[in-house]
Each structure stands twice: as structure tokens, then as C-alpha cells.
């Protein structure tokens, strides 16, 4: 097998994602997922030298692997040391990085035009049923998107900035407001004049807002509102998507405290606060609820990805309700590797998981390190 087979696989993977995506079977017995995962693993084994070396070392190769759960996973730390990609340099159109690692050596994931569109298909297909479940129905609100991420031209290596712009362009009413900025040191900051202007305008016009940001950016917004004693009441139907941690770049709030403060200062109810989990090494994201629902929060990846919670000692899947490390098998990771071993602790909850945070001693990484102090 060679990269030409991956050229043929990418359109099939995109069709798999876009074919009635939210309703697809998410059980571990889905034969179509298993077949595609094994085919993609075999193609990546042949085309990605670093992945082939790891699989050979573990004794988990295409002839010996018969189920997606057995596909060898690459630790996120390895993306900093090796190029896990099937793309030769001439075909690498974009690179997403785990920007801001404390060592200054980010993990890298390369894309060509086709794999970037596969990424976008995954992003849009799972964002819509969670943040915009009523889209297309009579009376569904037209949302104004307000982004706490910088524009892509300022942060071209950020998968989160790419994601935010894609969903705003696809689903927003009018041009989105990007209130994030990148300073000369590469630090993400919030342009409060632009942000508060957009939120005030939405409140005055009665147009619901979809506010997207990292936890640290939302804390900076809350601190500014508290300093100025400004309580906003965003229009009914407004919602917030929050992602990422703090990593020492802002004061830390527990998730419950953050959500309570967002309700207090923005007037957005808990049912309209949605948590997102993602990273540059993954092309798909998990969400912890559908807007408007009040069931207990539980992260779920889309049907074209699977989450496993594994023991750090044995690498085997833990029992229901037990904690371990989160592992993800993502069919949208066409040009890198489909199985990624994270350093995040999670509790197994059926087909989903409860996120506990970074494992003790793991290197701080990701977009949360780009926040201004």
C-alpha cells in the first residue's frame, strides 16, 4: 500500500461522515466503522514510516489486528518528535500544532487540501447537532457568532481557530466577530472593545449569540465584567461553547464555578453551556451535551470516532465507571494516524466519558497556554 490508496480513502471517509452522520450506529459492533478503521490502519501502516515502526515494535500490524480496539495508538508526546504523516513535504498545505508547549517543541499534524476538507466535514457534522440542534426548523434563531479565538490569518497553526471560523462561516447569521488577537510574543489576547461591542449590539437587537472560547478566555471576559460591574443579559437562545483548561495563564475556576459565573454575568442558562473536547492531533471533537438539554454531562465523540478509557499500567480498557487514560480512534485522521493516546484522565461512561483533566506530571500543552496572564 502507498499514499495513493489514502488518496482514494479520503473521499470515502468524507462520505461516511456526511451520510446521515448524527444517526449513524455508534456501537462497538458497527461493522462499517470497523472495516474502515482496519483499512485506514493498513494504509497508514504502509505510508507513515514512524507509525509502521511503532506498530512493528508493539507487534500490532495489519495481519494481526482484527478489530479497531486493537489498533496501536500513538502517544500525543510522540507528535513532537516524529512526523506522523503520509504527506511528502511538497503536499503539506497546512500544519496544526499543539501550540504553546512548555518545551517550545510543539506536536505537528500535516494536512493537504483534501484532508483539510475532511477535517472541516467532521467539525461541521458534529457541531451542528450539539450547538444548533434546531437549525432548519421553523422559528429556529439566527445566531450571531462571537469568537474569542484569533482569526486564522493570525493563528494559522491553530486547529481551534480553524474550527471556529469554519462553524461561524457555515452556521452564522452575517459576519462573525473575532475578538481574539495574537500579540508579538504569540500570546492570545481578547480585544474587549470589539467583544463587548458585539455583545452589547446583540443584546440591543435581541439577536441570540453563539459565543465560542477557551476556558481561560472566558475567565478573562468574566474578570473584565466583574471589574466594570457590567452584567450582560444576552438574548434568549444564546449559547456558549467552552473548551480547554487554564494551565496557569489565568485564575482557575472549577467547571461548576465557571458555568455559574457565565450564567450570572451573561445570563446564559446552564442548559445552553456546552463543553467541547478536542486537540490538534484529532480531526474530530467531543461535546458534553446538546444545547437545551439538562441531562448529566457526558462527552461523546461522533460515530466516525471511538473513545476508549484505558489503564495506564496495562493499556487495557477499564471497567464501566473506572478512570484511566483517554484513547481515541478517529477516522477523520486520514493523513496522520487514526489512533491517538492522550494524556487526559477520564471516567468510562458507556459510549461516552467524563473528563477529569490532565494526568499529573504531563506537560502543559494546547491552546490554553496561549492565553495572556
C-alpha positions as CSV (number, residue, x, y, z in Angstrom):
1,X,0.0,0.0,0.0
2,X,1.1,3.6,-0.6
3,X,-0.2,7.1,-0.3
4,X,-2.2,6.7,-3.5
5,X,-4.6,4.4,-1.6
6,X,-5.0,7.1,1.0
7,X,-6.0,9.5,-1.8
8,X,-8.8,7.0,-2.6
9,X,-9.7,6.5,1.0
10,X,-10.2,10.2,1.9
11,X,-13.4,10.7,-0.2
12,X,-14.8,7.5,1.2
13,X,-14.2,8.7,4.7
14,X,-15.8,12.0,4.0
15,X,-18.9,10.2,2.6
16,X,-19.0,8.1,5.7
17,X,-19.1,11.2,7.8
18,X,-21.6,13.1,5.8
19,X,-24.0,10.2,5.3
20,X,-26.7,10.9,7.9
21,X,-23.9,11.5,10.4
22,X,-25.8,12.1,13.7
23,X,-27.9,9.0,13.2
24,X,-25.1,6.5,12.5
25,X,-24.6,3.5,14.7
26,X,-22.1,4.2,17.5
27,X,-22.0,0.7,19.0
28,X,-18.7,-1.1,19.1
29,X,-20.3,-3.7,16.8
30,X,-20.8,-1.3,13.9
31,X,-19.2,-3.4,11.0
32,X,-18.8,-0.4,8.7
33,X,-16.7,1.5,11.2
34,X,-14.6,-1.5,12.0
35,X,-14.0,-2.2,8.3
36,X,-13.0,1.3,7.5
37,X,-10.8,1.6,10.6
38,X,-8.9,-1.5,9.7
39,X,-8.5,-0.4,6.1
40,X,-7.3,3.0,7.2
41,X,-4.8,1.5,9.6
42,X,-3.4,-0.8,6.9
43,X,-2.9,2.2,4.6
44,X,-1.3,4.4,7.3
45,X,0.9,1.5,8.4
46,X,2.3,1.3,4.8
47,X,2.5,5.1,4.2
48,X,3.7,6.5,7.6
49,X,7.2,5.2,8.5
50,X,7.1,6.3,12.1
51,X,3.7,4.6,12.6
52,X,4.9,1.5,11.0
53,X,8.0,1.4,13.3
54,X,5.7,1.8,16.4
55,X,3.3,-0.9,15.2
56,X,6.1,-3.3,14.5
57,X,7.6,-2.7,17.9
58,X,4.3,-3.4,19.6
59,X,3.6,-6.4,17.4
60,X,0.3,-4.9,16.3
61,X,0.3,-4.9,12.5
62,X,-2.4,-5.2,9.8
63,X,-2.1,-9.0,9.6
64,X,-2.5,-9.4,13.4
65,X,-5.1,-6.7,14.1
66,X,-8.8,-7.7,13.5
67,X,-10.7,-5.1,15.5
68,X,-10.4,-1.3,15.8
69,X,-9.8,-1.7,19.6
70,X,-6.5,-3.4,18.8
71,X,-5.1,-0.7,16.5
72,X,-2.0,0.7,18.1
73,X,-2.3,4.3,19.4
74,X,0.4,7.0,19.1
75,X,1.0,9.0,22.3
76,X,0.5,12.7,21.8
77,X,4.0,13.4,23.1
78,X,5.4,11.4,20.1
79,X,4.0,14.0,17.6
80,X,6.6,16.4,19.0
81,X,9.5,14.1,18.0
82,X,8.3,12.5,14.7
83,X,6.4,13.4,11.6
84,X,3.4,11.1,11.8
85,X,2.2,11.9,8.3
86,X,1.8,10.2,4.9
87,X,2.3,13.5,3.1
88,X,5.6,14.4,1.5
89,X,6.8,18.0,2.2
90,X,5.5,19.3,-1.2
91,X,1.9,18.2,-0.3
92,X,1.8,19.7,3.2
93,X,-0.6,22.6,2.7
94,X,-1.3,23.3,6.4
95,X,0.2,22.2,9.7
96,X,-1.8,22.3,13.0
97,X,0.4,22.5,16.1
98,X,-0.1,21.8,19.8
99,X,0.9,25.4,20.2
100,X,2.5,26.7,23.4
101,X,4.1,23.6,24.8
102,X,6.3,24.4,27.7
103,X,9.3,22.9,25.9
104,X,8.7,25.0,22.8
105,X,8.6,21.9,20.7
106,X,5.0,21.5,19.5
107,X,3.3,18.4,18.2
108,X,2.5,18.7,14.5
109,X,-0.2,17.4,12.2
110,X,0.0,18.0,8.5
111,X,-2.8,18.4,6.0
112,X,-3.3,18.6,2.3
113,X,-6.3,20.2,0.7
114,X,-8.4,17.0,0.8
115,X,-7.6,16.1,4.4
116,X,-8.3,19.7,5.4
117,X,-11.8,19.4,3.9
118,X,-12.2,16.1,5.6
119,X,-11.4,17.9,8.9
120,X,-14.0,20.5,8.1
121,X,-16.6,17.9,7.3
122,X,-16.1,16.3,10.7
123,X,-16.2,19.6,12.5
124,X,-19.4,20.8,10.9
125,X,-21.2,17.5,11.1
126,X,-20.8,17.1,14.8
127,X,-21.0,20.8,15.8
128,X,-24.5,21.3,14.3
129,X,-26.5,18.7,16.3
130,X,-25.0,19.8,19.6
131,X,-24.8,23.6,19.3
132,X,-27.6,24.1,16.7
133,X,-30.0,21.2,17.1
134,X,-33.0,23.2,15.9
135,X,-31.3,24.5,12.7
136,X,-33.6,24.4,9.8
137,X,-36.8,24.1,11.9
138,X,-39.4,26.9,11.7
139,X,-38.6,29.6,14.3
140,X,-35.0,28.5,14.8
141,X,-33.0,31.6,15.8
142,X,-30.4,33.1,13.5
143,X,-27.3,33.2,15.6
144,X,-24.5,35.8,15.6
145,X,-21.2,34.1,16.2
146,X,-18.7,35.8,18.5
147,X,-15.3,34.2,18.7
148,X,-12.7,34.5,21.4
149,X,-10.2,32.9,19.1
150,X,-7.9,34.9,16.8
151,X,-8.6,35.0,13.0
152,X,-6.9,32.1,11.1
153,X,-4.5,34.5,9.4
154,X,-3.1,35.4,12.8
155,X,-3.1,31.8,14.1
156,X,-2.7,29.6,11.0
157,X,-1.4,26.7,13.0
158,X,-4.3,26.6,15.5
159,X,-6.9,23.9,14.8
160,X,-9.3,25.7,17.2
161,X,-9.1,28.9,15.2
162,X,-9.7,26.9,12.1
163,X,-12.7,25.2,13.7
164,X,-14.2,28.4,15.0
165,X,-14.0,30.1,11.6
166,X,-15.5,27.1,9.8
167,X,-18.5,26.8,12.0
168,X,-19.1,30.6,12.0
169,X,-19.0,30.7,8.3
170,X,-21.3,27.7,7.9
171,X,-23.9,28.5,10.5
172,X,-23.7,32.2,11.5
173,X,-26.1,35.0,10.5
174,X,-23.8,37.6,9.0
175,X,-20.1,38.0,9.5
176,X,-18.7,36.6,12.7
177,X,-16.9,38.9,15.2
178,X,-13.4,37.6,16.0
179,X,-12.4,39.2,19.3
180,X,-9.2,37.2,19.8
181,X,-5.8,38.7,18.9
182,X,-2.2,37.4,18.8
183,X,0.4,39.7,20.1
184,X,4.1,40.0,19.1
185,X,5.0,37.2,21.6
186,X,2.5,34.8,20.1
187,X,0.1,35.1,23.1
188,X,-3.6,35.1,22.6
189,X,-5.4,38.1,24.0
190,X,-9.0,39.3,24.0
191,X,-10.0,42.5,22.3
192,X,-12.5,43.6,24.9
193,X,-13.6,46.7,22.9
194,X,-14.6,44.5,20.0
195,X,-16.0,41.7,22.2
196,X,-18.2,43.9,24.4
197,X,-19.3,46.0,21.4
198,X,-20.6,42.8,19.7
199,X,-22.3,41.5,22.8
200,X,-24.0,44.9,23.5
201,X,-25.2,45.1,19.9
202,X,-26.6,41.6,20.1
203,X,-28.4,42.4,23.3
204,X,-29.8,45.6,21.9
205,X,-31.0,43.9,18.8
206,X,-32.3,40.8,20.5
207,X,-30.3,38.5,18.3
208,X,-29.0,35.4,20.1
209,X,-25.3,34.9,20.3
210,X,-23.1,31.8,19.9
211,X,-20.0,32.6,21.9
212,X,-17.0,30.3,21.3
213,X,-13.9,30.4,23.5
214,X,-11.5,28.6,25.7
215,X,-11.9,28.5,29.5
216,X,-9.1,30.9,30.0
217,X,-10.6,33.4,27.6
218,X,-14.0,33.2,29.2
219,X,-12.4,33.8,32.6
220,X,-10.7,36.9,31.3
221,X,-14.1,38.1,30.0
222,X,-15.8,37.4,33.3
223,X,-13.0,39.2,35.2
224,X,-13.5,42.3,32.9
225,X,-17.2,42.2,33.5
226,X,-16.7,41.9,37.3
227,X,-14.2,44.8,37.3
228,X,-16.6,47.1,35.5
229,X,-19.6,45.6,37.3
230,X,-21.3,45.1,33.9
231,X,-23.9,42.3,33.9
232,X,-25.0,41.5,30.4
233,X,-28.2,39.7,29.5
234,X,-27.7,38.0,26.2
235,X,-30.9,37.4,24.2
236,X,-32.8,34.1,24.8
237,X,-31.4,31.3,22.7
238,X,-27.8,32.5,23.2
239,X,-25.3,29.7,23.9
240,X,-21.6,29.3,24.9
241,X,-19.2,26.7,23.7
242,X,-16.2,26.4,26.1
243,X,-13.1,24.3,25.5
244,X,-9.7,23.9,27.1
245,X,-8.2,24.4,30.5
246,X,-6.2,27.1,32.2
247,X,-2.6,25.9,32.5
248,X,-1.6,28.7,34.8
249,X,-2.4,31.5,32.4
250,X,-5.5,32.8,34.3
251,X,-7.1,32.2,37.6
252,X,-8.7,28.8,37.6
253,X,-12.3,28.0,38.3
254,X,-13.9,24.7,38.6
255,X,-16.2,23.8,35.8
256,X,-19.3,24.4,38.0
257,X,-17.9,27.8,39.1
258,X,-17.2,28.8,35.5
259,X,-20.7,27.9,34.4
260,X,-22.3,29.6,37.3
261,X,-20.4,32.8,36.6
262,X,-21.3,32.6,32.9
263,X,-24.9,32.4,33.9
264,X,-24.6,35.2,36.4
265,X,-22.7,37.7,34.1
266,X,-24.0,36.8,30.7
267,X,-27.5,35.5,31.5
268,X,-26.9,32.2,29.6
269,X,-28.6,29.2,31.4
270,X,-26.6,26.0,32.2
271,X,-28.6,24.2,29.6
272,X,-27.0,26.4,26.9
273,X,-23.4,26.0,28.1
274,X,-21.7,23.2,26.1
275,X,-18.3,21.8,26.7
276,X,-16.1,20.8,23.8
277,X,-13.0,18.5,23.8
278,X,-10.5,18.4,21.0
279,X,-6.8,18.8,20.2
280,X,-4.7,19.3,17.1
281,X,-3.8,15.6,16.9
282,X,-7.5,14.8,16.4
283,X,-9.7,15.8,13.5
284,X,-13.0,15.2,15.5
285,X,-14.3,16.8,18.7
286,X,-16.4,15.5,21.6
287,X,-19.3,17.5,23.2
288,X,-20.7,17.1,26.6
289,X,-24.4,18.0,25.9
290,X,-26.9,19.1,23.3
291,X,-28.0,22.7,23.7
292,X,-31.2,22.9,25.7
293,X,-30.9,19.6,27.4
294,X,-30.3,19.2,31.2
295,X,-29.2,15.6,31.4
296,X,-25.9,14.9,33.3
297,X,-22.9,16.0,31.2
298,X,-21.0,13.3,29.3
299,X,-18.6,13.8,26.4
300,X,-19.3,11.9,23.2
301,X,-17.3,11.7,20.0
302,X,-19.2,11.3,16.7
303,X,-20.0,8.0,15.1
304,X,-16.8,8.1,13.0
305,X,-14.6,8.2,16.1
306,X,-14.5,6.0,19.2
307,X,-13.3,6.8,22.7
308,X,-11.6,4.2,25.0
309,X,-10.6,4.7,28.6
310,X,-7.5,2.5,29.2
311,X,-5.4,1.6,32.2
312,X,-2.1,3.4,32.2
313,X,-0.5,0.3,33.6
314,X,-1.8,-2.4,31.3
315,X,-3.2,-0.4,28.3
316,X,-6.4,-2.4,28.6
317,X,-9.9,-0.8,28.7
318,X,-11.1,-0.1,32.2
319,X,-14.5,-1.2,33.5
320,X,-17.6,1.0,33.4
321,X,-17.2,3.8,35.9
322,X,-13.5,3.4,36.3
323,X,-10.8,6.0,35.5
324,X,-7.9,5.8,33.1
325,X,-6.3,7.5,30.1
326,X,-8.4,8.6,27.2
327,X,-7.6,6.9,23.8
328,X,-9.4,8.0,20.6
329,X,-9.7,6.2,17.3
330,X,-10.7,8.8,14.7
331,X,-11.5,8.0,11.1
332,X,-11.1,11.7,10.1
333,X,-7.4,11.5,10.9
334,X,-6.7,10.3,7.4
335,X,-3.2,11.7,6.8
336,X,-1.7,11.3,10.2
337,X,-2.7,8.3,12.4
338,X,-6.2,7.3,13.4
339,X,-5.4,6.1,16.9
340,X,-4.2,8.7,19.4
341,X,-3.3,8.1,23.1
342,X,-3.9,11.2,25.1
343,X,-2.6,12.3,28.5
344,X,-6.0,13.2,29.7
345,X,-7.7,11.3,32.5
346,X,-11.3,10.2,32.0
347,X,-14.0,8.0,33.5
348,X,-15.7,5.5,31.3
349,X,-19.4,6.2,30.9
350,X,-21.0,3.9,28.4
351,X,-20.2,5.1,24.9
352,X,-19.0,8.4,26.3
353,X,-16.7,9.6,29.1
354,X,-16.4,12.1,31.9
355,X,-13.3,14.2,31.6
356,X,-11.1,14.6,34.8
357,X,-8.2,16.6,33.4
358,X,-4.6,16.2,32.6
359,X,-2.6,13.3,34.2
360,X,-0.3,14.5,37.0
361,X,3.1,15.4,35.6
362,X,2.0,15.7,32.0
363,X,3.4,18.6,30.1
364,X,1.1,21.6,29.8
365,X,0.1,22.0,26.2
366,X,-2.5,23.2,23.8
367,X,-4.4,26.5,23.2
368,X,-4.7,27.2,27.0
369,X,-1.0,28.0,27.1
370,X,-1.5,30.9,24.7
371,X,-3.7,32.9,27.0
372,X,-2.5,36.2,28.3
373,X,-1.7,36.1,32.0
